[in-house]
Amino acid sequence: MKDQKILNALSYFSLFFAPIIVPVAIWIFSATENTKHHAKVALLTHILPTIGGIASLLLVGVVGISTNSSNVTGIVGLGLLVAIGIMIVVLAIFNIIRGIQALVAKEDDPLFNTFD
C-alpha cells in the first residue's frame, strides 16, 4: 500500500519534472484501479493548460482576422493570457495539495483511496 501512495503522489508531483510522461506510465503500468484513477486525474490536470493555450491561440487568431484591429486582438490576447496564467497557478496548487493528500492518506481513508 505504501508503494501505491508514493505512485499516487508522484502522479501529481510530476507536474514539475515530466508532466505527461509520468502519469501516462503510471496509468499504463499500475496494477490497482485506485492508482490508475489518480494517474488519470493528474494527467488531465497536466494537459488542461496546454489545451487552454491552444484554444487561446486559435481564438486570438480568429479575433485578429475578423476584426483586423491590433488593439482588440491585443486586449483579447492579454485577457486570455491572464486567464491561462490563473488556470496554471490554480492547477499547480491543486496538484501540490492532492500530492500531499496522497502521501498522508491513511490506508482505510474512503475519501481519498477509493473512487466512484
MODELLER restraints for C-alpha pairs under 7 A, 6 or more apart:
rsr = mdl.restraints
at = mdl.atoms
rsr.add(forms.Gaussian(group=physical.xy_distance, feature=features.Distance(at['CA:4:A'], at['CA:35:A']), mean=6.25, stdev=0.5))
rsr.add(forms.Gaussian(group=physical.xy_distance, feature=features.Distance(at['CA:5:A'], at['CA:102:A']), mean=5.61, stdev=0.5))
rsr.add(forms.Gaussian(group=physical.xy_distance, feature=features.Distance(at['CA:5:A'], at['CA:103:A']), mean=5.60, stdev=0.5))
rsr.add(forms.Gaussian(group=physical.xy_distance, feature=features.Distance(at['CA:6:A'], at['CA:103:A']), mean=6.42, stdev=0.5))
rsr.add(forms.Gaussian(group=physical.xy_distance, feature=features.Distance(at['CA:7:A'], at['CA:35:A']), mean=6.90, stdev=0.5))
rsr.add(forms.Gaussian(group=physical.xy_distance, feature=features.Distance(at['CA:8:A'], at['CA:35:A']), mean=5.69, stdev=0.5))
rsr.add(forms.Gaussian(group=physical.xy_distance, feature=features.Distance(at['CA:8:A'], at['CA:38:A']), mean=5.78, stdev=0.5))
rsr.add(forms.Gaussian(group=physical.xy_distance, feature=features.Distance(at['CA:8:A'], at['CA:39:A']), mean=6.76, stdev=0.5))
rsr.add(forms.Gaussian(group=physical.xy_distance, feature=features.Distance(at['CA:8:A'], at['CA:102:A']), mean=5.95, stdev=0.5))
rsr.add(forms.Gaussian(group=physical.xy_distance, feature=features.Distance(at['CA:9:A'], at['CA:99:A']), mean=4.17, stdev=0.5))
rsr.add(forms.Gaussian(group=physical.xy_distance, feature=features.Distance(at['CA:9:A'], at['CA:100:A']), mean=6.76, stdev=0.5))
rsr.add(forms.Gaussian(group=physical.xy_distance, feature=features.Distance(at['CA:9:A'], at['CA:102:A']), mean=5.21, stdev=0.5))
rsr.add(forms.Gaussian(group=physical.xy_distance, feature=features.Distance(at['CA:9:A'], at['CA:103:A']), mean=6.02, stdev=0.5))
rsr.add(forms.Gaussian(group=physical.xy_distance, feature=features.Distance(at['CA:11:A'], at['CA:22:A']), mean=6.38, stdev=0.5))
rsr.add(forms.Gaussian(group=physical.xy_distance, feature=features.Distance(at['CA:11:A'], at['CA:23:A']), mean=5.02, stdev=0.5))
rsr.add(forms.Gaussian(group=physical.xy_distance, feature=features.Distance(at['CA:11:A'], at['CA:38:A']), mean=6.96, stdev=0.5))
rsr.add(forms.Gaussian(group=physical.xy_distance, feature=features.Distance(at['CA:11:A'], at['CA:39:A']), mean=5.38, stdev=0.5))
rsr.add(forms.Gaussian(group=physical.xy_distance, feature=features.Distance(at['CA:11:A'], at['CA:42:A']), mean=5.80, stdev=0.5))
rsr.add(forms.Gaussian(group=physical.xy_distance, feature=features.Distance(at['CA:12:A'], at['CA:42:A']), mean=5.20, stdev=0.5))
rsr.add(forms.Gaussian(group=physical.xy_distance, feature=features.Distance(at['CA:12:A'], at['CA:95:A']), mean=5.07, stdev=0.5))
rsr.add(forms.Gaussian(group=physical.xy_distance, feature=features.Distance(at['CA:12:A'], at['CA:96:A']), mean=6.80, stdev=0.5))
rsr.add(forms.Gaussian(group=physical.xy_distance, feature=features.Distance(at['CA:12:A'], at['CA:98:A']), mean=6.72, stdev=0.5))
rsr.add(forms.Gaussian(group=physical.xy_distance, feature=features.Distance(at['CA:12:A'], at['CA:99:A']), mean=5.23, stdev=0.5))
rsr.add(forms.Gaussian(group=physical.xy_distance, feature=features.Distance(at['CA:13:A'], at['CA:95:A']), mean=6.58, stdev=0.5))
rsr.add(forms.Gaussian(group=physical.xy_distance, feature=features.Distance(at['CA:13:A'], at['CA:96:A']), mean=6.47, stdev=0.5))
rsr.add(forms.Gaussian(group=physical.xy_distance, feature=features.Distance(at['CA:13:A'], at['CA:99:A']), mean=6.06, stdev=0.5))
rsr.add(forms.Gaussian(group=physical.xy_distance, feature=features.Distance(at['CA:14:A'], at['CA:22:A']), mean=6.31, stdev=0.5))
rsr.add(forms.Gaussian(group=physical.xy_distance, feature=features.Distance(at['CA:15:A'], at['CA:46:A']), mean=6.50, stdev=0.5))
rsr.add(forms.Gaussian(group=physical.xy_distance, feature=features.Distance(at['CA:19:A'], at['CA:46:A']), mean=5.82, stdev=0.5))
rsr.add(forms.Gaussian(group=physical.xy_distance, feature=features.Distance(at['CA:20:A'], at['CA:43:A']), mean=6.27, stdev=0.5))
rsr.add(forms.Gaussian(group=physical.xy_distance, feature=features.Distance(at['CA:20:A'], at['CA:46:A']), mean=6.68, stdev=0.5))
rsr.add(forms.Gaussian(group=physical.xy_distance, feature=features.Distance(at['CA:23:A'], at['CA:39:A']), mean=4.83, stdev=0.5))
rsr.add(forms.Gaussian(group=physical.xy_distance, feature=features.Distance(at['CA:23:A'], at['CA:40:A']), mean=6.92, stdev=0.5))
rsr.add(forms.Gaussian(group=physical.xy_distance, feature=features.Distance(at['CA:23:A'], at['CA:42:A']), mean=6.46, stdev=0.5))
rsr.add(forms.Gaussian(group=physical.xy_distance, feature=features.Distance(at['CA:23:A'], at['CA:43:A']), mean=5.52, stdev=0.5))
rsr.add(forms.Gaussian(group=physical.xy_distance, feature=features.Distance(at['CA:24:A'], at['CA:39:A']), mean=6.97, stdev=0.5))
rsr.add(forms.Gaussian(group=physical.xy_distance, feature=features.Distance(at['CA:24:A'], at['CA:43:A']), mean=6.97, stdev=0.5))
rsr.add(forms.Gaussian(group=physical.xy_distance, feature=features.Distance(at['CA:26:A'], at['CA:36:A']), mean=6.85, stdev=0.5))
rsr.add(forms.Gaussian(group=physical.xy_distance, feature=features.Distance(at['CA:26:A'], at['CA:39:A']), mean=6.21, stdev=0.5))
rsr.add(forms.Gaussian(group=physical.xy_distance, feature=features.Distance(at['CA:27:A'], at['CA:36:A']), mean=4.66, stdev=0.5))
rsr.add(forms.Gaussian(group=physical.xy_distance, feature=features.Distance(at['CA:27:A'], at['CA:39:A']), mean=5.32, stdev=0.5))
rsr.add(forms.Gaussian(group=physical.xy_distance, feature=features.Distance(at['CA:27:A'], at['CA:40:A']), mean=6.61, stdev=0.5))
rsr.add(forms.Gaussian(group=physical.xy_distance, feature=features.Distance(at['CA:30:A'], at['CA:36:A']), mean=6.16, stdev=0.5))
rsr.add(forms.Gaussian(group=physical.xy_distance, feature=features.Distance(at['CA:34:A'], at['CA:113:A']), mean=6.46, stdev=0.5))
rsr.add(forms.Gaussian(group=physical.xy_distance, feature=features.Distance(at['CA:34:A'], at['CA:114:A']), mean=6.18, stdev=0.5))
rsr.add(forms.Gaussian(group=physical.xy_distance, feature=features.Distance(at['CA:45:A'], at['CA:91:A']), mean=6.32, stdev=0.5))
rsr.add(forms.Gaussian(group=physical.xy_distance, feature=features.Distance(at['CA:49:A'], at['CA:84:A']), mean=6.68, stdev=0.5))
rsr.add(forms.Gaussian(group=physical.xy_distance, feature=features.Distance(at['CA:49:A'], at['CA:87:A']), mean=6.85, stdev=0.5))
rsr.add(forms.Gaussian(group=physical.xy_distance, feature=features.Distance(at['CA:49:A'], at['CA:88:A']), mean=6.10, stdev=0.5))
rsr.add(forms.Gaussian(group=physical.xy_distance, feature=features.Distance(at['CA:52:A'], at['CA:84:A']), mean=6.62, stdev=0.5))
rsr.add(forms.Gaussian(group=physical.xy_distance, feature=features.Distance(at['CA:53:A'], at['CA:84:A']), mean=6.70, stdev=0.5))
rsr.add(forms.Gaussian(group=physical.xy_distance, feature=features.Distance(at['CA:56:A'], at['CA:80:A']), mean=6.14, stdev=0.5))
rsr.add(forms.Gaussian(group=physical.xy_distance, feature=features.Distance(at['CA:60:A'], at['CA:73:A']), mean=6.22, stdev=0.5))
rsr.add(forms.Gaussian(group=physical.xy_distance, feature=features.Distance(at['CA:60:A'], at['CA:76:A']), mean=6.62, stdev=0.5))
rsr.add(forms.Gaussian(group=physical.xy_distance, feature=features.Distance(at['CA:60:A'], at['CA:77:A']), mean=5.74, stdev=0.5))
rsr.add(forms.Gaussian(group=physical.xy_distance, feature=features.Distance(at['CA:63:A'], at['CA:73:A']), mean=5.94, stdev=0.5))
rsr.add(forms.Gaussian(group=physical.xy_distance, feature=features.Distance(at['CA:64:A'], at['CA:70:A']), mean=6.96, stdev=0.5))
rsr.add(forms.Gaussian(group=physical.xy_distance, feature=features.Distance(at['CA:64:A'], at['CA:73:A']), mean=5.21, stdev=0.5))
rsr.add(forms.Gaussian(group=physical.xy_distance, feature=features.Distance(at['CA:105:A'], at['CA:112:A']), mean=6.87, stdev=0.5))
